[in-house]
Every structure is written in C-alpha cells, then in structure tokens.
C-alpha cells in the first residue's frame, strides 16, 4: 500500500512518550508570543504605516510583501536545517534560545520613527526592518511548528495541543488588537508613542521562549535523517497529494483572516465611523474564539473527523462575513458586538484545524518516504501561509490606493465600497473556497489509525533488530 524506500531503523527509539499535562500550556506560550507580534503587524501596522509613518497604501502593502519574498528560501531552509540538527539539546528547541533576542529586537525596530525622512527612505527602512523580523521569526517559528507532530503523535492529542496553542495565540492577537494602539496612545501617541509600545512589546514576545524551551521535549527516535538536498525535499513535499490539499485549505482561510484583519480598522474608522469600537469588537471576536470556539471544537473533534469540524466552522464564519458586508453605521453597536462573538466561534475552527491536520500529513509522508520531515513540511507550510496573507494584504492596500484613499479624511463613495468588499465580501468568498477544498482532504481518523499502525510495526521491528 505504501512505499518503504528510505526507511532507516533507529536503534535507540523508545515507545511513544505520553504528553504531560503541563506541556500544552508551556508550549502554547510560544504561539502567544508569535501571534502577538504577527497580529500587531496585521491589525495595527498597515494603518501605522499609512496614517502615522505617512506611507502611501501601495507602498505600505509592499513592505510585508518584500519580507515574504525573503521567506521563500528561509522558511523551508530553516525547516530542513532543523531536521538535520543533531545537538545534544535537540534539533528544534535550541533555536528558541538562539532566536528569542533577535525576535524581540527586530519587532521593536518596526515601530521606530523616522522624523524628516523621505517617502523612499521610510519605505526602505521599514522594508529592511521587516526582512530582519521575518528572518528572526523563521528561526523560532519553523522549528516550533515542526515540534507539534513530534510531541503530540496521536490524532486527538494533536487536536488538544492545537486547541491550547490556538487559545494562547488568540490571547496574543487580543493584546495586539485591543491593547497595542491604546498603549501607544497612553505613552504619548504619534511616532514616539508607537516607538515605546514597540519596545515594550518586543520584550514581551521574547521572554516566553525560555519557558517553551524548558517545558517541552523531543523524541530521539524521530531524528531520522534524509539524504536528499533542499530542492529534492521541496520537490518531494510538493508532490504529496494530502499536503497539497491541506495547503489549499490553509491558504484560502489564511487569506480570509488576513484580509479582514487588515481592513477591519479601516472599516470601523471610515465606514462605520466609530474607530473606538474596533478594540471592543476584536476583544469580543477573539475572546469568544478562545473561551467558546476552541473548547467547543476540541470537544466536537472527539466525535467527528477534522475535515467535518473545519466545515462546520467555515459555515458559521461565512455567515458572519455576510453580516459585516451588509452592516451600516445606523445598525446598533450591540448587534455588531454580538455577531463579532459569533464570528469568533467559526474562526476558531479555521485557525486550529489546519495546523492539527499537518501532523497526519507528516505521518503519511513517513510511511511513504521512511523519513521524519516535520521541519521541511512546517517550513513550507509557514512560508506559504505568510506569503498568501502578505500577497492578499499587498493587493488589498494597492486596491485601496487606487480607489482614492486619503489618510485621516472622509473617504469617497468608491473608496468606502472598496473597504467593504475587502473587509467582508472577498474574505467570505475565500472561506467558501476553503470549504470546497476541504471536501477533498483524505486523511480521516480511520486512515490515520492505519498509518500509525504501520509506523508502530516498523518501529517495533527496528527496536527488535537493534
């Protein structure tokens, strides 16, 4: 049924280690830190570039896009490097310690003011800072993601781990959406306020990696090297049918998330006319995802396949996007708040399930190739996720620029329509597309149990041969 080419016995491999109760919590701190930084760049940074730094929307959209071009090589390369690392402390976890300081410093640098600089000078600086930040994120986020299938090998165990991870990630996003801008304003507002907020946030996202390092573990038996080069590994991964479907699910849902996240502040400020409602709405949206959505889908996932859970979540998310599109400034604030909480429940499934699915894809690849390649899969997955979101944001801000957007002023009717479409209608279409793609995902729980049985048989044979 599956090829065994490349299978290499590992003499010191031990039976799978159970997941300690504290591990999901300590592991999830890493996603809290990464998501706080990335969500700040999604929810606040584009508007910071246009309305504080003074960049045109088209140039502001290019800044993250340039950083993602750098990721084209660094994310998969980092994944393969971690696959081949053989330090005593492990092949993934040491990078948390190496990357934590650059991660915090480069994030703070993104919010540095440039008084008197030209438009081109500001664009060059923020692009360079974003590249540095992207490299720092790659150093820690790719090995971090690659660790998920390793520390949680079971089908439901991965759902539980990713529910904790996603909940802590939501906490980071909540801080970014509801606290970063108010913090900058409390620290004096303007460029100086954002600079100070960036420094404090840079410190905040650095320290959790010590706890992630000491609170997690690696399985020695999973360190099975591969003889392929980077290009051959990427070619092999790109031919994996289940992975291609999963990439389609993740890309379409990620584009929807990033489009709405970037445009929501513009929607509140210029269409609804109540920018002060933005942090309240995001707090309700993300809070409902963390307190209602993730526990709900984690429990439902005990009885249903992950594909079905994703489809349920996507359906409720589409309904919420339709509400956002048709909402008008005259609608009651409480109605918008209620639907924000409802949307968060659907979003929770779209956020946690694709990462949970990645472990099954890696297991299937091990059966087919004989190698554990979490790193190259996580690197490719992370890169495509970031590239898809950055491309969508760049095109959205370019469209906003073409519509005649003028910073900090009342917008023309065409610009308001553009904001509504980019915030609600277009993301809703991408969520629908994600659901269509998910129908083709082949790795059910039963299929994964068959894969684990094959792997267990091979590992038992390898231990016996040693």
N, C-alpha and C positions, 0 to 999 in steps of 0.2 A: 504493500500500500504506500509506504514511504521509502525514499532512498536512505541508505545508511552510509553514503560516501562521506569520508572525512571524520567519522566517529573516532574519537580518541579517548580510551579509558583513562580515568583519573584515579590512581591508586588510593589517595588519601580522602576520597569523597565519603562523607558520612550521610546517614539518613537525614531528611529534611528537618531543620530546626523549627520548632513552633514559634509563633510570633508573640513575644512578651507583651503584656498589657500596656506598658508604658511606651513601647516603640512607636506605635502610630502617632501618639501625641508629640513626642520629641521629633520624629521625622517630619511631621506636618509643619513645624516651625520654619523649616526651610522654604516651604511653599508660601508661608505667610510673608517672609522677607522678600522673596522674588516677586510675589504678586503685588505687594505694596509698591515696589519700585515700578513694575510694568504697568500697573493700574494708574499710577501717578502720571506716567507718560501717555497713557491712553485717555484718561478723563481730564487732566489738567494741562499737560504740556503743550498740546496743539494750540489751545486758547492762550496759554502763556506766550508762545512764540508769536502769535498774531497780535494780541492786544497788550502785552507787556513788553516783549522784546521788539515788536514792531515789524516782524517779517510779513511779507505778503503770504496769503494762504497757500499759493502754489509752491513757494519756497519752503514754507513750514512743513508741507506734506512730503517734500523731498528729503528732509533731514532724517526721519526714521527709515526711509527707503534706502538711503545710502548705507546706513548701518546694517540693514538686512542683506545688502549685496555682499558685504564682508562676511556675513554669516553663511553665505553659500558654500564656503570651504571650511570655515572654522567649526561649525556645529558638527557635521559628520566626521571631520578630522579629530575633534575632541572626543567624540564617541568611540572612534576606533582606538585612539590613544589610551583611553581608559580601559578598553577591552584588553589591551596588551600590557598595561601597567602591572608590575609584579613586586611592588614594595611590600615590606613586612606589614605595614598598617592597612594594606588593601589596595585594590585597583581603582576604587571610586572615592572613598571617604577622604583620603589625603588632599584631594583637590578642594574640599570645603575650606580647609585651613589656608591653602595657598591663595584662594580666590576671594576670601571674605574682605580683606582690606581693599584691594583694587575695586571690588564691587561697590563698597560704600563711598570711596573717594570719587570714582567716576560718576556715580549717581549725583553726588553733590555738585560736581563740576557742570552738570547740565543746567543748573539754575543760577549760574554765575552771571551777574550783569555786565554789560559791555557799554558803558556810557560813552557817547561820542563816536562809536564805531560805525562804519558804513554798512549798508544793507548786505553787500557782498562779504564784508568782514564778519558780520554776525552770522551769516549763513555758513561761512567756512568754519567758524569756531564751534557752533552748535553741531555741525555735521561731524567734526573731529571728536568732539566730546561724546557724541552718540556712538561713534565707532569704538572708542575706548570702553564705553559702558557695555556695548554688545560683546566685546571680547571678554570682559570680566564676567558677564552673565553666563557666557558659554562655558567658562572654566568651572563654574559650580553647578549650573542648572542641568547640563547634559549628563554628567556623572550622577547627579541627584535623581534625574528621571530614570536613568539606567538601573538604579538600585531598586526601583519599585518591584519589578518581577522577581527579583532575587530574594528580597526579604519577605515577600508575601507570595508563595508559589501557588496557593490554592485559588480556585475560581471565586468563591465567596469571600475568602480572606483578602483578595485584592480589592474587591468592592468595598469592604470595610476600611482598608487602608486608604483608599482613594476618597472615601467619604470624609474621613478625618482630614486628609490632606486638603481636600476642596473646602472644607469648613474653615480651616485656618487661612487658606488662600482668600476666602471671602472676607475674613477679618482684615487682611491686608488691603483688599480692594475697598472695603468700607472706610478704613482710615484714609486711603488715598482720595476717595470721592467726597467724603464728608468733613475731613479734618485738614487736609493739606492746604487748601486755599484759605480757610479761616485762620490757620496757624500763620500763614504768610501775612495776612492782614493784621493779625494781632501783634506781629513782630515789626510793624511799621508799614506794611503794604508796599506796592510798587516793586521795582527790581531788588531793592535791599531786603524787603520782607521775604521775597521768594528765595533769595540767596541764603538767608538764615534758616528758613524752613528746609531748604535742600541739605544744609549741613546736618541739622538735627535728624532728618530722615535718613541720611547716609549712615549716621551712627546706629540708628535703629535697625536698619536692614543688615548690618554687619555682624552684630553680636550673636544672633541665634545660631550661626553656623558652628559655634563651639559646642552647643548642646546637641545639634544634629550629629556632629562627628562622634561625640562620646555616647550618644544614646542609640546609635544604630550599629549594625554589624554586617559582615559579608560572609558568604558561604564559600569556603575554599574549593569545594567541588565544582563550583560554577566557573572557575577560572580555566576555561578550555580555550587555548589559543587557536588562531586560524592562520593559514599560510598565505591567504590572499592579500593583495595590496588594497589600498583605499579605493581605487577605481573599480577593481573587481568586486569588492564588497558592496559598493554602491550599486553596481550593475545587478548583482545577485539580489539585493534587497528590493530593487525596483521591479524585479520580475515576480516577486512574491504576491500572488493574487489577493490574499486576505489583507496584506498590508496596503495594497493599492486602494481597496475598498475603504479601509479604515482611514487612510489619508483623505479620501473624498469626504467622509463623514466629518472629520476634524476640520478640514479646510473650509467647507461651506458653513459649518456652525461657527467657526472662529471668525470668519469674515463678518457674519451677522453680529457677533458680540462686539467686535472692534468698531464696526460702523456705528452702531447705536451708542457705544461708549464714548466715541469721539464727538459725535454730533449732538449728544444729549444736552450739553451745556449751551450750545448754540440754539437748540430747540427751546429751551426754557428762557433764555435771555431775549431772543428776538421774536419767537412765535408766541409763546405763552405770555411773555412779558413779566415773569416772576423768577428771576435768577436765584433768588433766595430759597426757592422751593427745590432747587437741584440737589443740595446735600441731603435734605429731608427725604426726597424721593429715592435717592440712591441708598440711603440708610435703610429704608423700608424694603427696597428691592433686594439688596444684598443680605440684610438681616433675615428676611423670610427664606432666602436660599439656604442660609446657614442653619437656622433653627427649625425650619419646616421641611424644606426641599431635600437636603441631604439625608436627614434621618428617614424621611418618607421613602425616598428611592432606594436607600440602603436596605430597608425592610422589605420593600416590594421586590428588590433584586434577589431575595432569598427564594422566591417562588417563580420568578419569570427570568427568561434569558435577558442578557444585557441589551440586545437589539430592541426587544419589546419595551424595556424601560426607557430607552432613548426615544422611541417613537411616541410614547405617552407624554414625555416631557416636551418634545418638539411641538406636539399638537397644542398644548396649552400656551407655549411660547408664541406660536403664530397668532393665536387669538389676542394676546397682549400687544403684539406689534400692530395689528389692525386697529386696536383701541388708540394707540399712540398716534397713528396716522390721522384718524378722524377727530381727535380731541381738538377743542378750540379754547381760546382764552376765557370764554364765558363759562366753561364747564366748572363745576365745583372742585376746589382743591382736594377735598376728601375723596372724591371719586378717582382722581389721578393717583392719590396715595394708595387706595385700595387695589387698583389694578397694578400698581408697581409691585406690591406684595405678591399678587397673584402671578405676575410675570417671573418673579424670582424663583418660584417653585419649579416652573418649567425650565428655566435657565440652569438650575442645579443639575438636572439630568444631563443636559447637553454639555455641561462643564466636566462632570466627573466620569461619565461612562466611557468616552473615547480613550482616556488615559488608563482606565481599568481594562479595556479591551487590548491594549498594547501588549500586556503580559501574555495573553493567549497567542497572539501573533508571534511573539518571540519563542514561545514553547513549540509552536508548529514549525518554525524555522529550524529549531534544534533537531527535531525529528528528521527533517529533510536534509539538513547540511551536516549535522553532527557537532556543531559549534554553538556556544552561548554568545550571542552577538547583541546583547541588550544595548551596548554603547552605540553601535552604528545605527541601530533602529531608533534609539532615543535621540541621537544627534540629527538624523534625517527628519524625524517627526517634529522635533523642536524647531529646526530650521524652516520646514515647510509651514508650520504653524505661524512663526513670526513673519515669514515672507508674505504669506497670504493676507494676514492682518495689515501689515505695513503697506502692501500694494493697494489694498482697498482704501485705507486711510489716505494715502497719497492721491489716489484718483478722486476720492470724495472732496478733499480740500482743493484740488485742481478745479473740480466742477463748481465748488463754492466760489472760487476766484472768478471763474468765467461768468457766473451768474450776476456779478456786480457787487459782491460783498464789500462793505466798507466798515472797518473796525470801529466799534463803540458808537455806532449811529443806527438810526432806524433803517431797516432794510426794505428794498423794493419788493413788489409782489412776486416777481420771478425768483428772487433770492429766497423768500420765505417758502415758496413751493419746493425749491431745491433742498432746503433744510428739512422739510417734512418728508420728502421722498428718501433722502439719505439717512434720516433717523429711523424711519419706520417701514416704509413700503419696500425698499430694496433689501434691508435685512430680513424682512419677513419672507421674501422670495427665496433667499438663501437658506433659511430654516426649512422651508418646504423642500428645497432641493436636497438638503441633508437627510431628511426623512426618506426621500426616494432612494438615495444612495444606500441608506442603512438597510433597506429591504434586501440588499444583495450580500450583506455580511454573513459569512458562512459558519463562523465558529460559535456554535451553541454550547451550552453547558455539557450536553452529552458528547459532543465532538471533542471538547477539551478534556473530558474524563478519559476518552480513548487515547488522546495524546499523552496525558500524564501516565497512563498505564504502560505505554511503550517506553517512555523515558525511565520509569521506575524499573522496568525489566532490564533495560540496558545498564543502568547504574548498578543494579544488583549483580549483574554479570561482571561488570568492571571491578567491583569490590571483591567478587569471588576469584577473579583472575589474578588479583594482586596478592 
